[in-house]
Amino acid sequence: MGRPTSSKLRVAVLAATGMVGQRYVSMLSNHPYFQVAVVTGQNSVGKKYGSATAATNLPMAEEAKRLTVKATNAESLDDVDAVFSPLPTEVAKTLEPELVRSGFKVITDASPHRMDSVVPLIVPEINPQHLELLERQRKVKKWKGVLVATPNCTAAGLALVLKPLHDALRLKRVLVSTLQAVSGAGYPGVPSLDIIDNVIPYVKDEEEKIETEPLKMLGEVGRDRISPAKFEIGAMVHRVATTDGHLESLYVETEERFELEKVTKILTRYRGEPQKLKLPTAPAEPIMVTNVEGRPQPKLDRYAGTVPGMSVVVGRIRKGLDSKSGRLTLLSHNTIRGAAGSTILTAELMYRKGLLG
Ligand SMILES: NC(=O)c1ccc[n+]([C@@H]2O[C@H](COP(=O)([O-])OP(=O)(O)OC[C@H]3O[C@@H](n4cnc5c(N)ncnc54)[C@H](OP(=O)(O)O)[C@@H]3O)[C@@H](O)[C@H]2O)c1
C-alpha cells in the first residue's frame, strides 16, 4: 500500500495504437504510479509507437513514442505488473482469460467478460466494493491473475449519474436516448460517407449493454452472485458526426418526488472513494452540473473539470410529466470516462488497496 517513491509499476497497453490505446498512453505520460513498459498491436507490430498511431494527435511521453510495438501475446508482456486491455472484442474473448490464467492482472475495456458474475465491472466512484469479487473469481476460475472490467463507454457515464439518483430517489425506470461520437467506433470506424451529414439510429449491441451493465454495477454483491439493481433501463442509440463525447438524454421515473433543487444538489455533491483517496486521475467533481442554456455540448464540455474528460457534465435538469419523474442531459467523454480514464482510475484504486504490484 502507498504510493511508490522510487519505482513505478510497469504496465502494458494492449492494442495501444487504437483510439482507446492512444488515450491510455497519453494519460499515462508522467503518471505517478504507472509507467508504460510495453505496447502491443497487430498490423503495427515492429514499428516505433510514435510512428504507428493515427487520427488523434494526442500528447505522449517521448519514451512511449520510442517503444517498439510488440505482438499481442503473453511472451511480449515480460514481467509487467498490470495489463490495460482495449482489445477488439473477438480477440479479448479468448486472449484475456489466457493471460489471466498465466498470472497477469488484466483490466479490460472490451465487452466479452463484463457480465461474468465473478468479474467486477467497475466505475471507481460507484462500486469499488465490487472488487471483493476477485476472491470468488480466484476460487471459481482458478486463475493465477485477475480480470477486472470497465463498462461500455455509454454505460459508464450513465451509471455514474444514476448512482446518486438511485440512492436518493429510488429509480423505477430510465429511458435514455444517445448521440454517440464516431471515435466510439474505433479507427477508422464508421465510413465518412455514411456519417457526414447524417445520423445513424443504430450501434451494434449497444442498447443491450446500456440496459444491463448499469444494473450490475448498481447491484449488490451477495454470497454467491451479484443481485442487479431493481429498476428498468430502455435505450435508444444514435451515431452522430461528433468526434469525441457521448451525449445522453434521460427520462427517469422515481419512487420519490423529483425536485430540481434537490437533484442538482445530489449530483453536484456526489463524491466517491477516488475523491476521498485523492487518486491521481480522480476529478474533483465526478459530476458537474451546468445551468447554462443549451449545455452540455460535446464541443464545449467534453474536457470540463480538473482531470479533463473524467467529469460527466449534466444539464437541462427539468421536471417530467408528473412529480415523480424528471429529464436531464449528460455528456461523458467516451475514450476517457468511458474507457482509458476509468480503467486507469480503477488501477489506481486497486494499487492503493494492495491489489496490484
Ligand atoms: N472507442 C471507444 O470509445 C471505446 C470505449 C469503450 C470501450 N471500447 C472498446 O475498446 C476496444 C478498442 O476500441 P478502439 O476504439 O480503441 O478500437 P480501434 O481504434 O479500432 O483500435 C483497434 C486496436 O486493436 C489492435 N488490433 C487489431 N486486431 C488485433 C489483434 N488480432 N490482436 C491484437 N490487437 C489487435 C489494433 O492494432 P494495429 O493498429 O497494430 O493493427 C489497434 O491498436 C474495443 O473492444 C472497444 O469495444 C472502445
The ligand as an SDF file (V2000), in Angstrom:
LIG
                    3D

 48 52  0  0  0  0  0  0  0  0999 V2000
  -13.6160    3.7690  -28.7970 N   0  0  0  0  0  0  0  0  0  0  0  0
  -14.2860    3.8670  -27.6540 C   0  0  0  0  0  0  0  0  0  0  0  0
  -14.8510    4.9370  -27.3240 O   0  0  0  0  0  0  0  0  0  0  0  0
  -14.3810    2.6880  -26.7290 C   0  0  0  0  0  0  0  0  0  0  0  0
  -14.9180    2.8990  -25.4620 C   0  0  0  0  0  0  0  0  0  0  0  0
  -15.0420    1.8140  -24.5730 C   0  0  0  0  0  0  0  0  0  0  0  0
  -14.5970    0.5750  -24.9670 C   0  0  0  0  0  0  0  0  0  0  0  0
  -14.0820    0.3860  -26.2030 N   0  0  0  0  0  0  0  0  0  0  0  0
  -13.5820   -0.9520  -26.5440 C   0  0  0  0  0  0  0  0  0  0  0  0
  -12.1590   -0.8930  -26.5820 O   0  0  0  0  0  0  0  0  0  0  0  0
  -11.6490   -1.7700  -27.5820 C   0  0  0  0  0  0  0  0  0  0  0  0
  -10.7840   -0.9850  -28.5440 C   0  0  0  0  0  0  0  0  0  0  0  0
  -11.5440    0.0270  -29.1510 O   0  0  0  0  0  0  0  0  0  0  0  0
  -10.8610    1.1630  -30.0500 P   0  0  0  0  0  0  0  0  0  0  0  0
  -11.9300    2.1600  -30.2900 O   0  0  0  0  0  0  0  0  0  0  0  0
   -9.5750    1.5910  -29.4560 O   0  0  0  0  0  0  0  0  0  0  0  0
  -10.5730    0.3470  -31.4000 O   0  0  0  0  0  0  0  0  0  0  0  0
   -9.6210    0.7390  -32.6620 P   0  0  0  0  0  0  0  0  0  0  0  0
   -9.3580    2.1920  -32.7030 O   0  0  0  0  0  0  0  0  0  0  0  0
  -10.2610    0.1010  -33.8310 O   0  0  0  0  0  0  0  0  0  0  0  0
   -8.2410    0.0160  -32.3490 O   0  0  0  0  0  0  0  0  0  0  0  0
   -8.0260   -1.3380  -32.6020 C   0  0  0  0  0  0  0  0  0  0  0  0
   -6.7050   -1.7490  -31.9860 C   0  0  0  0  0  0  0  0  0  0  0  0
   -6.6790   -3.1610  -31.8910 O   0  0  0  0  0  0  0  0  0  0  0  0
   -5.4700   -3.6440  -32.4370 C   0  0  0  0  0  0  0  0  0  0  0  0
   -5.7560   -4.9570  -33.0290 N   0  0  0  0  0  0  0  0  0  0  0  0
   -6.4870   -5.2480  -34.1210 C   0  0  0  0  0  0  0  0  0  0  0  0
   -6.5470   -6.5910  -34.2980 N   0  0  0  0  0  0  0  0  0  0  0  0
   -5.8280   -7.1440  -33.2960 C   0  0  0  0  0  0  0  0  0  0  0  0
   -5.4800   -8.4650  -32.9630 C   0  0  0  0  0  0  0  0  0  0  0  0
   -5.8990   -9.5170  -33.6920 N   0  0  0  0  0  0  0  0  0  0  0  0
   -4.7100   -8.6730  -31.8640 N   0  0  0  0  0  0  0  0  0  0  0  0
   -4.2650   -7.6250  -31.1280 C   0  0  0  0  0  0  0  0  0  0  0  0
   -4.5530   -6.3420  -31.4010 N   0  0  0  0  0  0  0  0  0  0  0  0
   -5.3160   -6.1030  -32.4690 C   0  0  0  0  0  0  0  0  0  0  0  0
   -5.0290   -2.6200  -33.4580 C   0  0  0  0  0  0  0  0  0  0  0  0
   -3.6300   -2.7150  -33.6310 O   0  0  0  0  0  0  0  0  0  0  0  0
   -2.8630   -2.2960  -35.0160 P   0  0  0  0  0  0  0  0  0  0  0  0
   -3.1090   -0.8340  -35.2130 O   0  0  0  0  0  0  0  0  0  0  0  0
   -1.4320   -2.6050  -34.7290 O   0  0  0  0  0  0  0  0  0  0  0  0
   -3.4300   -3.1670  -36.0930 O   0  0  0  0  0  0  0  0  0  0  0  0
   -5.4630   -1.3330  -32.7580 C   0  0  0  0  0  0  0  0  0  0  0  0
   -4.4840   -0.9640  -31.8270 O   0  0  0  0  0  0  0  0  0  0  0  0
  -12.8680   -2.4600  -28.2040 C   0  0  0  0  0  0  0  0  0  0  0  0
  -13.1270   -3.6700  -27.5190 O   0  0  0  0  0  0  0  0  0  0  0  0
  -13.9840   -1.4560  -27.9270 C   0  0  0  0  0  0  0  0  0  0  0  0
  -15.2510   -2.0740  -27.8900 O   0  0  0  0  0  0  0  0  0  0  0  0
  -13.9450    1.4200  -27.1010 C   0  0  0  0  0  0  0  0  0  0  0  0
  1  2  1  0
  2  3  2  0
  2  4  1  0
  4  5  1  0
  4 48  2  0
  5  6  2  0
  6  7  1  0
  7  8  2  0
  8  9  1  0
  8 48  1  0
  9 10  1  0
  9 46  1  0
 10 11  1  0
 11 12  1  0
 11 44  1  0
 12 13  1  0
 13 14  1  0
 14 15  2  0
 14 16  1  0
 14 17  1  0
 17 18  1  0
 18 19  2  0
 18 20  1  0
 18 21  1  0
 21 22  1  0
 22 23  1  0
 23 24  1  0
 23 42  1  0
 24 25  1  0
 25 26  1  0
 25 36  1  0
 26 27  1  0
 26 35  1  0
 27 28  2  0
 28 29  1  0
 29 30  1  0
 29 35  2  0
 30 31  1  0
 30 32  2  0
 32 33  1  0
 33 34  2  0
 34 35  1  0
 36 37  1  0
 36 42  1  0
 37 38  1  0
 38 39  2  0
 38 40  1  0
 38 41  1  0
 42 43  1  0
 44 45  1  0
 44 46  1  0
 46 47  1  0
M  CHG  2   8   1  16  -1
M  END
$$$$
